Amino acid sequence: MNIKSLTSLRHLFLWTISAFILISLSANSQNFKEASKGNRTKYNFNPDWKFIKENPKNAQELNFDDSSWSTVSCPHTFNDVDTFDDLSLGGHHGEKNQWRGTVWYRKHFKLPVADKGKKVFIEFEGVRQIADVYINGTYIGTNRTGFIAFGYDISQYIKYGGADNVIAVKVNNDRKSDNFRDNDPLVWNHEHWHPTHGGIYRNVFLHTTDLAHVTLPLYDNMKTVGTYVYAENISEKSADVTVTAEVKNEYNSRKEIICETKIIDANGKVVSTSASSRNLKAGEKFVFSSTAKVLNPQLWYTRKPYMYKVLTVLKEGKKVIDKYETPLGIRSFEFNKDSGFHNNGEYAKLHGWGQKPTNTWAGLGAALPDWLRDFTYKLMDEAGGNFIRWGHCAASQSEVDMGDKYGFVTLMPGVSGESQDEGETWDIRIAAFRDMVVKFRNNPSIFIWEGGNWAETEKHYQEILDIVNTYDPKGKRLIGNRRSDLKIESEKYLTIEVGTEGWQREFASLPIIESEYMRDEAPRRIWDKESPDDNFWNNPNLYKNTYQIGSEEFAVRQADHWWNKMGKKVYHSGGANWVFSDGPHGGRNPTEVTRASGEVDGVRLPKEAFYALKAMWRPEPQVHLIGHWNYTQGTKKDMYVISNCAAVKMYINGKLIGTDDTAENGYVYQFPAVAWEAGEIKVEGYVDNKVLVTQTKKTVGEPVAIKLTPITGPEGWKADGSDITLVDFEVVDKDGNRCPLDAARVDFTISGPAIWRGGYNSGKANSTNNLYLDTECGINRVAVRSLLKAGKVTITATRKGLKPATIVLKSLPVDIKNGLTLEMPQVYKNVPKEEPMPVHTPAMPVYDPAENNTSKLFTKFSYTGDAKAMLRTTMDWGKKAYTDLEYNYTVIPSYLRGAEYVRTPDSDKRYWARDQLQFVAGVDMEIYVGHDDRVSRPEFLKKEYVDTGDDIDLAGVKMSLFKRTAKAGESIIMAGNTEGDAPKDCRMYVVIGKKK
């Protein structure tokens, strides 16, 4: 059928009431050119808000005087000044000294007369934690999710003709209790999960549309779902793409609406079109649906994430009245319980990170321009990531879009803390889950919906399934809950196991993906014990740290955790390293102002662990020597190399030191007792006896100068009041090489239209927001925020004895009129390039599907500590008690002989987690816990267990024996060994089970 015939048919449709005809044609050679925008306009609503950190009366009123308030732009948080500044409380409590309370935002704007008679919608991508929204003095709604986009139809309240309009938002970020367990109904609003950064911390948009329009995917308040796009019958030759579009006619009369669909490839070519027509009654909401065939489709792979877009065009006659874009990625996938993950039939191991959706940044808090979120994603992509688990609440739309373009398989939650919730808490959670599914169901990077961060009841599982079946019935996405092993019935409802720490699977019938592994912590600034200290090894509070390791050991441990928990298991789909960037949530080291478990620090400067994972996960040949080469004469130390090659050679000043062709943990090559000498150390990576990659590190000279390097968004530094420019400052030698041991203060001056945001020092309190900062390992990073006024900004960095440095930055004007701008938040443009298959994959052990947990007592057993726990049978004296010590039981009560028992790792005696050891009782049983009373007893032991009066002698240590009874099917959860400090020589508890 040709275009002329198609046009004639469309004219014919206009004479037919309620006609519904589908036309599909191939248009591979047709270039897409947008002839008209229709009546839809999307305004960036971020710039120029008024803000006050108080709760004045009547601040919602149109004529309220806000002239004395501060001027800010969104994304904005009022906690950017009081985070990353207090040392962590340890014990997984993190930093909680952040301002909490009620504040107000007001935005003045005027809509052009051209928008009169249109529909007007306000969209918030996220406000924390409770947002009460008003338009021109009228209350229009409240949102309490903190992480889910929401919006309102404000059409009836808008004034035109040059009249002032005011959106007012009252925001509260307070919480009920210091104890996250008692913080209902908003249990996830707690620094245990996310620092309580309040504000309009994500984007705000204003949409105007024709009265007949494609609806927005904002279900809360508006009950609209937008478009739904999915592909079926996918092959290399073709794919059937179905597009549904919810269209609403808000005219007072019938309208004959033609709905055209164009599928457009990455080069702008229309590859398929379809059209249908319907006579819509006044007020009618109708879902148009069409299916078109795409020939020779480019498929979405994690290693080549090809994206199409779908353009939905509404016409009345020949007149275009609306246009709406939807992302499309054509892909098939399988998570197989025995063979792992397959993308379009191709095996792929998933490796990446968990990341907090707050994405906190030192000096900026949780309020980041989109390009800085993209900056983080680019780093994850550089390090070889292809998987992300947002924990434990939803990411923003821009971050989900980044998953599409960088090829990250995404595990997406709604909102959740770590509990099975009921009542009001559950009502908020399940509604948020629904809204999240509606918002993100077209993003191809989402492969798994996460129902929650804890097991649910059967009733709640069914509600989750009902939502997915209603709003994403064709997505074929899997459903999983972290800690679903807490409930036997989970297996009936879930389609994937979302594990924790990866030691073993808990559901033999389900595929598995890991949600949190490698939760160790180490600051970037510390190399090793052979290097000068920077307030770590000599810190008087070091003994309180759960983790007492430097960044080099942290880097080497990456391979151990990855390979043994997931990498070598062919059945294991892969997992998320916890987490990518350091943040002030749930830290376990009171020597730090951050939870230092990231591969990059709180300003996204990479640690050695970043390069270690890059050397493991990138498909191209990689080799990375852990550490620096600036030691003192006489130093001898083990040197480690991480490489995805089959062998590594090391040279010092041209002399071969050794060859290692037997990697430990898949990727670690060790060279023991290497003697340092000034000059150059080089490593080479080999596959099939051919050198494929090299890396060289040199002895760097004395510090002589400061070097400044600016980093802006891809379109430059925008004077929109919220954009950021980053400035890296390094101390370098005479040849411009960074001095890796430099750790001293640098002072700054700044002039021009900007706000200094600074950075942080990870081991010092009150280091943020100052016009001085220490280098760490020779480098650090500061941030500067723009104002609404464009201009030149001059920054100078000085330190006595060094050559100073000066840079001049220029912020670019943004076209803002009457509070509105059409300039969208900037992100990096991405042209997907196909990545090769891995150059070398270490040999994996043969997998036997029959090897599963066969304990009849400890079913669904899991252990989430740092080291491995094991189930054992036939308890008796002489049996080993721990997995990492050679200590045996020497004296036990006779009634415990023949029981089953758990060998725990003694190294976890100072580690705390709420769900450290968990299982479901397979039978009616008695559970015994042997606890070292030199350690304060944890709450679970005091509340649920009774002291038997008996003791166990464990290699000379008396362990008090506690007991409880459990019914078959009962979920048993044990937290850490103690919730306080633990003596250095204490012991980890042990667990014994006996059939009743």
Salt bridges, closest charged atoms under 4 A:
GLU34 OE2 - LYS37 NZ 3.44
ASP66 OD2 - ARG106 NE 2.74
ASP66 OD2 - HIS108 NE2 2.73
ASP80 OD2 - ARG757 NH2 3.36
ASP80 OD2 - ARG785 NH1 3.39
ASP115 OD1 - LYS118 NZ 2.91
GLU123 OE1 - HIS207 NE2 2.70
GLU123 OE2 - LYS439 NZ 2.77
ASP132 OD2 - LYS170 NZ 3.90
ASP153 OD2 - LYS119 NZ 2.73
ASP164 OD2 - HIS108 ND1 2.75
ASP174 OD1 - ARG100 NE 3.29
ASP178 OD2 - LYS96 NZ 3.11
ASP178 OD1 - ARG175 NH1 2.84
GLU191 OE2 - ARG175 NH2 2.86
GLU191 OE2 - HIS190 NE2 3.78
GLU232 OE2 - LYS474 NZ 3.97
ASP240 OD1 - LYS293 NZ 2.71
GLU250 OE1 - LYS119 NZ 2.95
GLU250 OE2 - HIS213 NE2 3.80
GLU260 OE2 - ARG10 NH1 2.72
GLU260 OE2 - LYS315 NZ 3.18
GLU284 OE2 - ARG278 NH2 3.20
GLU316 OE2 - LYS255 NZ 3.24
ASP322 OD1 - ARG40 NE 2.69
GLU325 OE2 - LYS309 NZ 3.22
ASP338 OD2 - LYS337 NZ 3.11
GLU346 OE2 - ARG303 NE 2.69
ASP374 OD2 - LYS405 NZ 2.70
GLU382 OE2 - LYS614 NZ 3.27
GLU399 OE2 - ARG373 NH1 3.04
GLU418 OE2 - ARG482 NH1 2.93
ASP421 OD2 - ARG429 NH1 2.86
GLU422 OE1 - HIS460 NE2 3.53
GLU424 OE2 - ARG144 NH2 2.81
ASP435 OD1 - ARG434 NE 2.90
GLU450 OE2 - ARG389 NH2 2.90
GLU456 OE2 - ARG429 NH2 2.79
GLU456 OE1 - HIS460 ND1 3.98
GLU458 OE1 - LYS492 NZ 2.86
GLU463 OE2 - LYS459 NZ 2.97
ASP472 OD2 - ARG477 NH1 2.89
ASP485 OD2 - ARG483 NH2 2.82
GLU501 OE2 - ARG519 NE 3.42
GLU501 OE1 - LYS565 NZ 2.18
GLU514 OE1 - HIS572 NE2 3.40
GLU516 OE2 - ARG389 NH1 2.99
GLU516 OE2 - HIS392 NE2 3.97
GLU516 OE2 - ARG482 NE 3.28
GLU516 OE1 - ARG519 NH1 2.75
ASP520 OD2 - ARG557 NH1 2.62
ASP520 OD2 - HIS561 NE2 3.80
ASP528 OD2 - LYS637 NZ 2.45
GLU552 OE1 - LYS637 NZ 2.81
GLU553 OE2 - ARG557 NH2 2.92
ASP582 OD1 - LYS607 NZ 3.04
GLU592 OE1 - ARG525 NH1 2.70
ASP601 OD2 - ARG524 NE 2.92
GLU608 OE1 - HIS624 NE2 2.99
GLU608 OE1 - LYS697 NZ 3.70
GLU620 OE2 - ARG618 NH2 2.85
GLU684 OE2 - LYS682 NZ 3.65
GLU715 OE1 - LYS718 NZ 3.04
ASP728 OD1 - ARG781 NE 2.49
GLU730 OE1 - ARG738 NE 2.88
ASP735 OD2 - LYS734 NZ 3.41
ASP742 OD2 - ARG799 NH2 2.87
ASP747 OD1 - ARG745 NH2 2.82
ASP774 OD2 - LYS764 NZ 2.50
GLU776 OE1 - ARG524 NH2 3.76
GLU823 OE1 - LYS718 NZ 3.44
GLU834 OE2 - ARG303 NH1 3.17
GLU835 OE2 - ARG618 NH1 3.27
ASP876 OD1 - ARG897 NE 3.42
GLU886 OE1 - LYS880 NZ 3.56
ASP906 OD2 - LYS909 NZ 3.42
ASP915 OD2 - ARG482 NH2 3.22
ASP915 OD2 - ARG483 NH1 2.77
GLU926 OE2 - LYS963 NZ 3.25
ASP932 OD2 - ARG934 NH2 2.74
ASP933 OD1 - HIS931 ND1 3.80
ASP933 OD2 - ARG937 NH2 3.12
GLU939 OE2 - LYS942 NZ 3.07
GLU944 OE1 - ARG964 NH1 3.28
ASP947 OD2 - ARG937 NH2 3.65
GLU970 OE2 - ARG964 NH2 2.44
ASP985 OD2 - ARG934 NH1 3.60
